[in-house]
Amino acid sequence: MAETKKDEASPLHVVVFPWLAFGHIIPFLELSEQLAKRGHFVTFISAPRNLARLRPVVPEVRPRIRLAPLPLPRVEGLLDGVESTADVPPEKVELLKACAGGGPGEGHARKPDWIVLDFAQHWLPPIADEHGVPCAVFFIFPAACVAFMGPKALNDAHPRSAAADFTVPPPWIPSPLSHLAFRGHEAEWIAGAWRPNASGVSDAARIWETTERCPLLVCRCSHEVDGPLCALLGDLYGKPVLPSGLLAPHDAAARASSAAGADDRNDDDEETAGLMRWLDAQPGRSVLYVAFGSEAPLAPEHVRALALGLELTGVRFLWALRRPIGEARPEPGRVRVLAHAAVGAFLTHAGWSSLMESFLFGHPLVMLPLFADQGLTARLMAARRVGLEVPWDGPAFGAEDVAATVRWVMVEEEGKVLARNASEMQGVLWDTARQGRYIDELVEHLQQRRRE
């Protein structure tokens, strides 16, 4: 009994190892900070340049988070210094999977209690097993995407390979969720994840092997947003699947909305300062913020259609256009722009992290999903009536469709319903006590496994 109480009181040491994409690295860092805020130690592993480009760790937990650089092996076809998906064009991302294959401080020196890894590290659980360290896979996607993927046994029973197979829900998705399927251009990308890439292993095979070898699955979801899908995951995978909560960047949002955020302007370069002054001069909630993340594969024809569509709307907009690979150009942070009073809606690729940032400020969405999980996420948000998708059912979307969708969200009377629902979502995200309980329950499970 005394030993049990000691285990409950002593902090965990958790090794965290995300995939080499900042869309994965940042949610893993948010999870790490939440663990550290509860007194646990985290060793956060990534390639050296990724750690150097990472946003600063929240000051209150810096002593408990150790950033551990792991140099990548050389891979033919990748230039020296390439360490994340932001460093390569989309067609070379698969080469990074071929290589996905600091000194300790107090609490970090001892053997880890858990390793929290990403989908790409399918090779790690067998190694951890040899050392008696359990692994948990952390999915940064909403529950809909993890359910749509399904475990290997279900996929073996209901094989999918052609793009058309992914344009309908798999048979294990309940009928009330029949809207959860990919569109044609999205399905082509998803079908590619079922085929072996340059690493010799398909993304689907990595996920299946990882979920089979890990005794715990963690999903970036919540009952308030993902609903019955949270409970469905445990039934599908036949093991504990715990929600992490939504891991929204509350600290960054609070700073951006406060006087401290205004102080950040003292460090702005001339271009960023000019953009912020332009926002200051616009009426409240009149600007459409357009951003597709750092790695969105927007083809030139997409950029042209989007630009023409935005011009046709007659709506004020600020577009954070992706800069070419390797070109450094300062721009205001996404949270900082979303926090500005002039912003009234968000045109986005529907990446889960982008949506969490937007909902912290209650913005309705104009959604243009491009690849990976974004299509399902957009369907989920459209069903919740917090945003509207740009119609896209062919090789390209039209400028007129962009303009009509933007006007519906920002100008037409029907858009007020979307804005009201997005405001309700804002309340869900700022219920930090409820979001914190998801982390508490996760920690309790991690500690329970340590006592076994």
Long-range contacts (C-beta under 8 A, 24 or more apart in sequence): 4-451, 7-447, 7-450, 7-451, 8-447, 8-451, 11-39, 11-40, 11-41, 11-64, 11-107, 12-40, 12-41, 12-113, 12-114, 12-443, 12-446, 12-447, 12-450, 13-40, 13-41, 13-42, 13-43, 13-107, 13-108, 13-110, 13-111, 13-112, 13-113, 14-40, 14-41, 14-42, 14-43, 14-112, 14-113, 14-114, 14-115, 14-116, 14-446, 15-42, 15-43, 15-45, 15-112, 15-114, 15-115, 15-116, 16-42, 16-43, 16-44, 16-45, 16-115, 16-116, 16-117, 17-45, 17-46, 17-115, 17-116, 17-117, 17-118, 17-121, 17-124, 18-46, 18-118, 18-138, 19-100, 19-118, 19-119, 19-120, 19-121, 20-46, 20-47, 20-50, 20-72, 20-83, 20-84, 20-85, 20-96, 20-100, 20-120, 21-84, 21-85, 21-86, 21-295, 22-50, 22-53, 22-84, 22-85, 22-86, 22-294, 22-295, 23-85, 23-140, 23-293, 23-294, 23-295, 23-351, 23-353, 24-118, 24-140, 25-50, 25-54, 25-84, 26-55, 26-353, 27-138, 27-140, 27-220, 27-247, 27-352, 27-353, 28-116, 28-118, 28-138, 28-140, 29-54, 29-55, 29-57, 30-247, 30-248, 30-249, 31-116, 31-138, 31-218, 31-244, 31-247, 31-439, 32-65, 33-57, 33-58, 33-61, 33-65, 34-247, 34-436, 34-439, 35-439, 35-443, 36-61, 36-64, 36-65, 37-61, 38-439, 38-440, 38-443, 39-64, 40-64, 40-443, 41-65, 41-66, 41-106, 41-107, 41-108, 42-66, 43-68, 43-104, 43-108, 43-112, 44-68, 45-69, 45-70, 46-70, 46-83, 47-71, 47-72, 47-83, 47-84, 48-83, 49-81, 49-83, 49-84, 49-87, 50-83, 50-84, 53-84, 55-252, 58-251, 63-105, 63-106, 64-107, 66-102, 66-104, 66-105, 66-108, 67-102, 68-102, 69-102, 72-99, 73-99, 73-101, 74-99, 75-99, 77-198, 85-295, 86-294, 86-295, 86-325, 87-325, 87-326, 88-325, 89-325, 90-295, 90-297, 94-197, 94-198, 94-199, 95-198, 95-199, 97-197, 97-198, 97-199, 97-201, 97-203, 97-206, 98-198, 98-199, 98-200, 100-199, 101-199, 113-446, 113-450, 114-446, 114-449, 114-450, 116-218, 117-210, 117-214, 119-203, 119-206, 119-207, 119-210, 120-203, 120-206, 121-210, 122-201, 122-205, 122-206, 122-207, 122-209, 122-210, 122-213, 125-210, 125-213, 125-214, 126-213, 129-213, 134-214, 134-215, 134-216, 134-449, 135-213, 135-214, 135-215, 135-216, 136-214, 136-215, 136-216, 136-217, 136-218, 136-446, 137-210, 137-211, 137-214, 137-216, 137-217, 137-218, 138-218, 138-219, 138-220, 138-244, 139-217, 139-218, 139-219, 139-220, 140-220, 140-352, 140-353, 141-219, 141-220, 141-352, 141-373, 141-377, 142-219, 142-220, 142-221, 142-225, 142-226, 142-229, 142-352, 142-373, 142-376, 142-377, 142-380, 143-219, 143-221, 143-226, 143-229, 143-230, 143-232, 143-233, 143-243, 144-177, 144-180, 144-226, 144-229, 144-376, 144-377, 144-379, 144-380, 145-373, 145-376, 145-377, 146-217, 146-219, 146-221, 146-233, 146-241, 147-172, 147-173, 147-180, 147-229, 147-232, 147-233, 147-236, 148-173, 148-180, 148-181, 148-376, 149-204, 149-207, 150-236, 151-208, 151-211, 151-212, 151-236, 151-237, 151-238, 152-208, 152-209, 152-211, 152-212, 154-236, 155-204, 155-208, 160-191, 160-194, 161-191, 161-194, 161-195, 162-191, 163-187, 163-188, 163-190, 163-191, 165-191, 166-190, 166-191, 172-236, 174-228, 174-232, 177-229, 179-379, 179-382, 179-383, 180-376, 180-379, 180-380, 181-376, 181-379, 182-375, 182-376, 183-375, 183-392, 183-393, 184-393, 184-394, 185-392, 185-394, 185-395, 186-369, 186-370, 186-371, 186-374, 186-375, 189-371, 189-372, 190-372, 211-237, 215-239, 215-240, 215-449, 216-240, 216-241, 216-242, 216-445, 216-446, 216-449, 217-241, 217-242, 218-242, 218-243, 218-244, 218-442, 219-243, 219-244, 220-244, 220-245, 220-246, 220-247, 220-352, 221-246, 222-246, 222-428, 222-434, 222-435, 222-438, 224-428, 224-431, 224-434, 225-384, 225-425, 225-428, 226-380, 240-445, 242-438, 242-441, 242-442, 242-445, 243-438, 244-438, 244-439, 244-442, 245-434, 245-435, 245-436, 245-437, 245-438, 245-439, 246-356, 246-428, 246-429, 246-435, 247-356, 247-435, 248-356, 248-357, 248-359, 248-360, 248-429, 248-435, 249-335, 249-356, 249-357, 249-360, 250-360, 250-430, 250-432, 252-333, 252-335, 253-335, 253-339, 253-357, 253-360, 253-361, 256-333, 256-335, 256-336, 256-338, 256-339, 257-339, 257-361, 261-336, 261-339, 264-336, 268-332, 269-330, 271-329, 271-330, 271-331, 272-330, 272-331, 272-332, 275-318, 275-331, 275-332, 276-332, 276-340, 278-318, 279-318, 279-337, 279-340, 279-342, 279-343, 280-342, 282-316, 282-342, 283-342, 284-341, 284-342, 284-344, 285-341, 285-342, 285-343, 285-344, 286-315, 286-316, 286-342, 286-344, 287-315, 287-316, 287-317, 287-318, 287-340, 287-342, 287-343, 287-344, 288-313, 288-315, 288-316, 288-317, 288-318, 288-343, 288-344, 288-345, 288-346, 288-347, 288-366, 288-406, 288-410, 289-317, 289-318, 289-320, 289-337, 289-338, 289-343, 289-345, 289-346, 289-347, 289-363, 290-317, 290-318, 290-319, 290-320, 290-347, 290-348, 291-319, 291-320, 291-334, 291-337, 291-346, 291-347, 291-348, 291-354, 292-320, 292-322, 292-348, 292-349, 292-368, 292-370, 293-322, 293-349, 293-351, 293-354, 294-322, 295-322, 296-322, 296-349, 296-370, 296-371, 297-370, 297-371, 298-322, 298-370, 301-396, 302-396, 302-397, 305-396, 305-397, 305-398, 305-399, 305-402, 306-368, 306-399, 306-402, 308-399, 308-402, 309-398, 309-399, 309-400, 309-401, 309-402, 309-403, 309-406, 310-402, 310-403, 310-406, 312-399, 312-400, 312-402, 312-403, 313-402, 313-403, 313-406, 313-407, 313-410, 313-411, 314-407, 315-406, 315-407, 315-410, 315-411, 316-342, 317-347, 318-343, 335-360, 338-363, 344-410, 345-406, 345-409, 345-410, 345-415, 345-419, 347-406, 349-374, 350-374, 350-375, 350-377, 350-378, 350-381, 351-377, 352-377, 355-381, 356-429, 358-422, 359-386, 359-422, 359-425, 359-426, 359-428, 359-429, 360-426, 360-429, 360-430, 361-426, 362-419, 362-422, 362-423, 362-425, 362-426, 363-422, 364-409, 364-415, 364-418, 364-419, 364-421, 364-422, 365-409, 365-418, 365-422, 366-390, 366-405, 366-406, 366-409, 368-392, 368-397, 368-402, 384-421, 384-425, 385-417, 385-418, 385-421, 386-418, 386-421, 386-422, 386-425, 387-418, 387-422, 388-418
